Amino acid sequence: MEEARNVPLWKSPRPQAGMATELAEPAWAIVLFCVACGAVAGALLPLLARLLLALPWAPLEGPAELLTSVPEPALTLGTTAVGQLGGLLLGFTAVRESLSVRVCDTHVTLTVRDSAQVFTREEIAVFFRDGKQLVLLGPDSLELAREPCGLNWQRLADALGGHGYPWAGQDPHHAEFRRWVPGTPGLPAGADALLRGRAQASEDGGDAGEARELRGELLRLGVVVRDEDRRQYVRVVTGEVSG
């Protein structure tokens, strides 16, 4: 879900010169969804505890007995309230992590995690979708940005195209990727060690920040990496690497 704010409206296929198009997921919808999910989970918790106690052997039997010792309706009301509170906290986190895009004739701004990245028209070669991520490539085919995106893809493509920015349905360099395994030949010095570290950081949903930092280090070596089914695929950019 997203809301569009445009001066004029984002629906205009040809925005007036100097006008910006903004796309962002509405904070209220994200928070409301998380609170509703938390309330449902909280309401179902007493039922789950009773089902666990009905088994011949159950994990967390002690906490389940303690939980079900609270009389109804206080038990269900209490767990529902706790679930709503947890959903509220999760919703605020999700809002902070959500991506917003501001498109101008001269530059594009990507904002996520309270941090804005600004890219001028000259820096931008193409935008495309890779699964649930928005990717931006520069003229040297290196990634300038790769961010999880919950925006409507067609509206995002229309907004970018309306301001004259190239949009591709998929990575134009997709065929150049090959699966990485330790010792893959043809990689720049140091890339294999970084990929090993990134694989470890990404294992079992591990340290996302570490994996992100290692992706940046690989880009400085001219290596573009993408993930698919918990596997790393790499593409080496030849020639002079900017940044």
Order of alpha helices (4+ residues) and beta strands (2+ residues): beta-beta-alpha-alpha-alpha-beta-beta-beta-beta-beta-beta-alpha-beta-beta-alpha-alpha-beta-beta
